[in-house]
C-alpha cells in the first residue's frame, strides 16, 4: 500500500519536474504568502458512521474531568496547560473510540494524551529535546525501557537500570497496566512493536530536520506513517471493541497476521495522516514546519493547490483500498463462525471510527487554528 501511494505521487511529480533536494528554509520561503484552499474533507468518508451526524461517546464529560486532572498532575501550568486543555484529548478519544466502555475510554484518552505530550517534547519549537538529538535519544531509550516494564516485557538489562523520573514517560503506567490485564502475549508484543515504530520514526524525522534535509516522498512516508502514531492506535483496536458487539475474545492470529489486516492498518494510517497534513498545514507553516505531504508535493508541482488536489485524490483512493481490505478480512472470518464475523465487523468499525473521529476532532479542536478560515461549503481558505 505505502509503495503504491508513493509510486502514484512520485510519478505525478516526475510528470511536472523531478523532485530535488531543496534547503528547508528555501521551501518554507517559497510557500509563504501562497493561498491555500482545502476542500470539504467529509465527502472522502461518505457513508461511514459519524460523518453526517457526529457520533461521540456518552462518557465524554466524565473522561474530560479525568484528562484535565492528568494534565495538572503532569505539572503543566499557564499557557501550555491552557493549550493542552484546549486540544481536548477527551473529545479525541470519545470520537475515535465512541463505543468503548467508560473505563476503557479513560485509558484510551490517557494513551492519546501520552502520545501527544511525549511527541511534543521532541517536536515543539521550544521543547526540551527539539534541538538536542543526544538528549532525545536518551529520552527514546528511557521510554522504550519503561514501556517494556509496564507491559511485562522487560529484559534482565531493563531490571538492572533505575526507573526513569520523567513524568511524561511515567504517565504510561495506567495504559500499560490496562493492557497487561486485557491483552495476551501476542497482543502486547504487537502493541509494543508499534511503540517501537513510532519512537524510531521520530528519530528519523528529527535527524532530517536538524540536518536541514527536505525528504522526498518515499523518505517522507517512511517516517510519516510511524510518527503519526496511528499504528499504535490500531494496536489498541481490540481493546476498544464494545463487548456487546463482539465475541469477547482476541481475533485469531491468522487474521491478525493476514495481509488484509495489515492493509486495513495501513489505509487507516494513510487516511488519518493525510487528514492531519491537510488540516495542520496552516498551523505548521506558522512555525516553519515542512514535513507535511502538501509542501513536499509542492516541491514536485510548484503549485500549492495542485498539491492539495493530489492529497485529496490520495485520500479517496486510500479509502477505496480500506474497503477492499475490509471485505478481504470479512471473507477470511466467514470461513469459521458467526461469532467471529461479529468480532471482525466490530473491529473494522473501530478502524472506521478512528478515521471519522480524527476528522471531526481535527475540524473542531482549536489546535489547528482553522475557525476563521471556514467557508460556507465546509472548505477552508487561508494564506500560508
C-alpha positions as CSV (number, residue, x, y, z in Angstrom):
1,X,0.0,0.0,0.0
2,X,2.6,2.5,1.0
3,X,4.6,1.8,-2.1
4,X,1.6,2.2,-4.3
5,X,0.8,5.6,-2.8
6,X,4.4,6.7,-3.1
7,X,4.6,5.5,-6.7
8,X,1.4,7.3,-7.6
9,X,2.5,10.6,-6.2
10,X,6.1,10.3,-7.3
11,X,5.0,9.6,-10.9
12,X,2.8,12.7,-10.8
13,X,5.8,14.7,-9.5
14,X,8.1,13.5,-12.2
15,X,5.5,14.5,-14.8
16,X,5.8,18.1,-13.6
17,X,9.5,18.3,-12.7
18,X,11.7,15.8,-10.9
19,X,11.9,16.2,-7.1
20,X,15.2,17.6,-5.9
21,X,16.8,18.4,-2.6
22,X,16.0,21.9,-1.5
23,X,17.0,23.5,1.8
24,X,14.1,23.5,4.3
25,X,14.2,27.3,4.7
26,X,14.1,27.8,0.9
27,X,11.0,25.6,0.6
28,X,9.3,27.4,3.6
29,X,10.1,30.8,2.0
30,X,8.7,29.6,-1.4
31,X,5.4,28.6,0.3
32,X,4.9,31.7,2.4
33,X,2.2,34.0,1.1
34,X,0.6,31.3,-1.1
35,X,-3.1,30.9,-1.0
36,X,-4.5,27.5,0.1
37,X,-8.0,26.2,-0.3
38,X,-8.7,22.9,1.5
39,X,-11.9,21.3,0.2
40,X,-14.5,19.9,2.5
41,X,-12.9,16.6,3.7
42,X,-16.1,14.9,4.9
43,X,-17.1,13.5,1.5
44,X,-14.0,11.4,1.4
45,X,-15.5,9.3,4.2
46,X,-19.1,9.4,2.9
47,X,-21.3,6.6,4.3
48,X,-19.2,5.9,7.3
49,X,-20.9,6.3,10.7
50,X,-20.4,9.8,12.2
51,X,-19.6,11.7,9.1
52,X,-23.0,13.3,8.7
53,X,-24.2,13.2,12.3
54,X,-21.4,13.3,14.9
55,X,-21.1,10.0,16.8
56,X,-19.4,10.5,20.1
57,X,-19.1,8.6,23.4
58,X,-21.8,9.4,26.0
59,X,-19.0,9.2,28.6
60,X,-17.2,12.3,27.2
61,X,-17.8,14.7,30.1
62,X,-16.6,12.2,32.8
63,X,-13.4,11.5,30.9
64,X,-12.8,15.2,30.3
65,X,-12.6,15.7,34.1
66,X,-10.1,12.8,34.3
67,X,-7.9,14.2,31.5
68,X,-7.7,17.6,33.0
69,X,-6.7,16.0,36.3
70,X,-3.9,14.1,34.5
71,X,-2.6,17.3,32.8
72,X,-2.3,19.0,36.1
73,X,-0.6,16.0,37.7
74,X,1.9,16.2,34.9
75,X,2.9,19.6,36.1
76,X,1.6,21.7,33.2
77,X,0.6,25.3,34.0
78,X,-0.1,28.6,32.4
79,X,-0.2,28.9,28.6
80,X,0.9,25.3,28.0
81,X,-1.9,23.9,30.3
82,X,-4.5,26.1,28.5
83,X,-3.3,24.9,25.1
84,X,-3.4,21.2,26.1
85,X,-6.8,21.6,27.7
86,X,-8.0,23.3,24.5
87,X,-6.7,20.4,22.5
88,X,-9.4,18.3,24.3
89,X,-7.9,14.8,24.4
90,X,-11.1,13.5,26.0
91,X,-13.0,14.5,22.9
92,X,-10.3,13.0,20.7
93,X,-10.8,9.6,22.4
94,X,-14.6,9.9,22.6
95,X,-14.7,10.4,18.8
96,X,-12.0,7.8,17.9
97,X,-13.5,5.1,20.2
98,X,-17.1,6.1,20.7
99,X,-18.3,2.6,21.7
100,X,-15.7,1.9,24.4
101,X,-16.8,1.4,28.0
102,X,-16.2,4.4,30.4
103,X,-13.2,2.6,32.0
104,X,-11.6,1.8,28.7
105,X,-12.3,5.2,27.3
106,X,-10.4,6.8,30.2
107,X,-7.4,4.6,29.3
108,X,-7.6,5.4,25.6
109,X,-7.8,9.1,26.4
110,X,-4.7,8.6,28.6
111,X,-2.9,6.9,25.7
112,X,-3.9,9.8,23.4
113,X,-2.6,12.3,25.9
114,X,0.6,10.4,26.4
115,X,1.4,10.2,22.6
116,X,0.8,13.9,22.0
117,X,2.7,15.1,25.1
118,X,5.5,12.6,24.5
119,X,6.0,13.8,20.9
120,X,5.7,17.5,21.8
121,X,8.9,17.2,23.8
122,X,10.8,16.4,20.6
123,X,8.7,18.3,18.1
124,X,7.7,21.7,19.5
125,X,9.9,24.7,18.8
126,X,10.7,25.5,22.5
127,X,10.6,21.9,23.8
128,X,13.3,20.3,25.9
129,X,14.6,17.8,23.3
130,X,13.7,19.5,20.0
131,X,17.3,20.6,19.1
132,X,19.2,18.2,21.4
133,X,19.5,15.0,19.4
134,X,21.6,13.1,22.0
135,X,19.2,14.0,24.8
136,X,16.3,13.0,22.6
137,X,17.9,9.6,22.0
138,X,18.2,9.1,25.8
139,X,14.5,10.1,26.1
140,X,13.6,7.5,23.5
141,X,15.7,4.8,25.2
142,X,14.2,5.5,28.6
143,X,10.7,5.4,27.1
144,X,11.1,2.1,25.5
145,X,12.5,0.6,28.6
146,X,9.7,1.9,30.8
147,X,7.0,0.7,28.3
148,X,8.6,-2.8,28.3
149,X,8.5,-2.8,32.1
150,X,4.8,-1.7,32.2
151,X,3.8,-4.3,29.6
152,X,5.6,-7.2,31.4
153,X,8.1,-7.4,28.6
154,X,11.2,-6.2,30.5
155,X,14.6,-7.7,29.8
156,X,17.2,-8.5,32.5
157,X,19.1,-5.5,31.4
158,X,16.0,-3.3,32.0
159,X,15.7,-4.6,35.5
160,X,19.3,-3.5,36.3
161,X,18.7,0.1,35.4
162,X,17.0,2.7,37.7
163,X,13.4,3.7,36.7
164,X,13.0,6.9,34.8
165,X,11.9,10.0,36.7
166,X,10.4,11.7,33.6
167,X,6.8,12.4,34.4
168,X,5.6,12.2,30.8
169,X,7.2,8.8,30.3
170,X,5.9,7.5,33.6
171,X,2.3,8.6,32.7
172,X,2.2,5.5,30.5
173,X,1.8,3.4,33.7
174,X,-2.1,3.4,33.6
175,X,-2.0,2.3,29.9
176,X,0.5,-0.5,30.5
177,X,-1.5,-1.8,33.5
178,X,-4.7,-1.9,31.5
179,X,-3.2,-3.7,28.5
180,X,-1.4,-6.2,30.8
181,X,-4.8,-7.0,32.3
182,X,-6.7,-7.3,28.9
183,X,-4.1,-8.4,26.4
184,X,-2.4,-11.8,25.8
185,X,1.4,-12.0,25.0
186,X,0.9,-11.7,21.2
187,X,-1.3,-8.6,21.6
188,X,1.1,-6.9,24.0
189,X,4.0,-7.7,21.7
190,X,2.1,-6.3,18.7
191,X,1.4,-3.1,20.6
192,X,5.0,-2.8,21.8
193,X,6.2,-3.2,18.2
194,X,4.1,-0.3,17.2
195,X,5.5,1.8,20.0
196,X,9.0,1.0,18.7
197,X,8.0,2.0,15.2
198,X,6.5,5.3,16.5
199,X,9.6,6.2,18.5
200,X,12.1,5.1,15.9
201,X,10.3,7.2,13.3
202,X,10.5,10.3,15.4
203,X,14.3,9.8,15.3
204,X,14.3,9.7,11.5
205,X,12.2,12.9,11.4
206,X,14.2,14.8,13.9
207,X,17.5,13.8,12.4
208,X,16.4,15.1,9.0
209,X,15.1,18.3,10.5
210,X,18.3,19.0,12.3
211,X,20.4,18.2,9.3
212,X,18.3,20.6,7.1
213,X,17.1,17.9,4.8
214,X,13.9,18.1,2.7
215,X,12.8,14.5,2.3
216,X,11.5,13.1,-1.0
217,X,8.1,11.4,-0.9
218,X,9.4,7.9,-0.3
219,X,11.6,9.1,2.6
220,X,8.6,11.1,4.0
221,X,6.2,8.1,4.1
222,X,9.0,6.0,5.6
223,X,8.8,8.1,8.8
224,X,5.4,9.8,8.5
225,X,3.4,6.5,8.9
226,X,5.4,6.0,12.1
227,X,5.3,9.5,13.6
228,X,1.5,9.7,13.1
229,X,1.2,7.1,15.9
230,X,-1.8,5.7,14.1
231,X,-0.4,2.2,14.1
232,X,-0.2,2.5,18.0
233,X,-3.9,3.4,18.0
234,X,-4.7,0.5,15.6
235,X,-2.9,-1.8,18.1
236,X,-5.5,-0.9,20.8
237,X,-8.4,-1.6,18.4
238,X,-9.2,-4.9,20.0
239,X,-9.0,-3.3,23.5
240,X,-11.6,-0.7,22.4
241,X,-14.2,-3.1,21.0
242,X,-17.6,-2.9,22.7
243,X,-18.0,-6.4,24.3
244,X,-21.7,-6.5,23.2
245,X,-20.7,-6.2,19.6
246,X,-18.0,-9.0,19.5
247,X,-17.4,-12.5,20.7
248,X,-15.3,-11.1,23.5
249,X,-12.0,-12.9,22.7
250,X,-8.9,-11.9,20.7
251,X,-9.1,-12.2,17.0
252,X,-7.3,-15.3,15.7
253,X,-3.6,-15.0,15.0
254,X,-4.2,-16.0,11.3
255,X,-6.4,-12.9,10.9
256,X,-4.2,-10.5,12.8
257,X,-1.2,-11.6,10.8
258,X,-3.0,-11.5,7.5
259,X,-2.3,-9.1,4.6
260,X,-5.9,-7.9,4.8
261,X,-5.5,-6.8,8.5
262,X,-2.2,-5.1,7.7
263,X,-3.8,-3.3,4.7
264,X,-6.6,-2.0,7.0
265,X,-4.0,-0.6,9.4
266,X,-2.0,0.9,6.5
267,X,-5.0,2.6,5.0
268,X,-6.3,3.8,8.3
269,X,-2.9,5.4,8.8
270,X,-2.7,7.0,5.4
271,X,-6.3,8.4,5.7
272,X,-5.6,9.9,9.1
273,X,-2.1,11.1,8.2
274,X,-3.4,12.9,5.1
275,X,-6.2,14.4,7.0
276,X,-3.8,15.7,9.6
277,X,-1.4,17.1,7.0
278,X,-4.2,19.0,5.3
279,X,-5.8,20.4,8.4
280,X,-2.5,21.2,10.1
281,X,-0.9,23.0,7.1
282,X,-1.8,26.5,8.3
283,X,-0.5,25.8,11.9
284,X,2.7,24.1,10.7
285,X,3.5,27.0,8.3
286,X,3.3,29.4,11.2
287,X,6.2,27.6,12.9
288,X,8.2,26.7,9.8
289,X,7.2,23.1,9.5
290,X,7.5,21.5,6.1
291,X,7.4,17.8,7.0
292,X,4.0,17.6,5.6
293,X,2.6,15.9,2.4
294,X,1.4,19.1,0.9
295,X,4.7,21.1,0.9
296,X,6.6,18.0,-0.3
297,X,4.2,17.5,-3.2
298,X,4.5,21.3,-3.9
299,X,8.3,20.6,-4.5
300,X,7.1,18.4,-7.3
301,X,4.4,20.5,-8.8
302,X,5.3,24.1,-7.9
303,X,1.6,24.7,-7.3
304,X,0.0,24.6,-3.8
305,X,-3.5,24.0,-5.0
306,X,-2.4,21.1,-7.2
307,X,-0.6,19.6,-4.2
308,X,-3.8,19.9,-2.2
309,X,-5.8,18.3,-5.0
310,X,-3.3,15.4,-5.2
311,X,-3.6,15.0,-1.4
312,X,-7.4,14.8,-1.8
313,X,-7.1,12.2,-4.5
314,X,-4.7,10.1,-2.3
315,X,-7.3,10.3,0.5
316,X,-10.1,9.0,-1.7
317,X,-8.0,6.1,-3.2
318,X,-6.9,5.1,0.3
319,X,-10.5,4.9,1.5
320,X,-11.2,2.6,-1.5
321,X,-8.3,0.4,-0.6
322,X,-9.5,0.3,3.0
323,X,-12.9,-1.0,1.9
324,X,-11.3,-3.7,-0.3
325,X,-9.2,-4.9,2.6
326,X,-12.2,-4.9,5.0
327,X,-14.0,-7.2,2.6
328,X,-11.0,-9.5,2.4
329,X,-10.8,-9.7,6.2
330,X,-14.5,-10.4,6.4
331,X,-14.1,-13.1,3.8
332,X,-11.4,-14.8,5.9
333,X,-13.5,-14.7,9.0
334,X,-16.6,-16.2,7.2
335,X,-14.7,-19.4,7.0
336,X,-15.2,-20.1,10.7
337,X,-18.4,-19.0,12.5
338,X,-20.9,-16.1,13.0
339,X,-19.3,-15.0,16.3
340,X,-16.0,-14.4,14.7
341,X,-17.7,-12.5,11.9
342,X,-19.4,-10.3,14.5
343,X,-16.0,-9.6,16.1
344,X,-14.4,-8.7,12.8
345,X,-17.3,-6.4,11.9
346,X,-16.8,-4.6,15.2
347,X,-13.0,-4.4,14.7
348,X,-13.4,-2.9,11.3
349,X,-15.9,-0.4,12.7
350,X,-13.3,0.7,15.2
351,X,-10.9,1.5,12.4
352,X,-13.6,3.5,10.6
353,X,-14.4,5.3,13.8
354,X,-10.7,6.2,14.1
355,X,-10.8,7.8,10.7
356,X,-14.1,9.7,11.1
357,X,-13.4,10.6,14.7
358,X,-10.0,12.0,13.8
359,X,-11.5,14.2,11.1
360,X,-14.3,15.5,13.3
361,X,-11.9,16.2,16.2
362,X,-9.4,17.9,13.8
363,X,-12.0,20.3,12.5
364,X,-13.3,21.1,15.9
365,X,-10.2,21.5,18.1
366,X,-8.5,24.8,18.3
367,X,-5.1,23.1,17.8
368,X,-5.1,23.8,14.0
369,X,-6.4,27.4,14.1
370,X,-8.9,26.8,11.3
371,X,-12.0,28.6,12.7
372,X,-11.7,31.9,10.9
373,X,-10.8,30.1,7.6
374,X,-14.1,28.1,7.4
375,X,-16.2,28.7,4.3
376,X,-19.9,28.1,3.9
377,X,-19.4,24.9,1.9
378,X,-17.2,23.3,4.6
379,X,-13.9,24.1,2.9
380,X,-11.1,26.2,4.3
381,X,-9.3,29.2,2.7
382,X,-6.2,30.8,4.2
383,X,-2.8,32.3,3.4
384,X,0.3,30.3,4.2
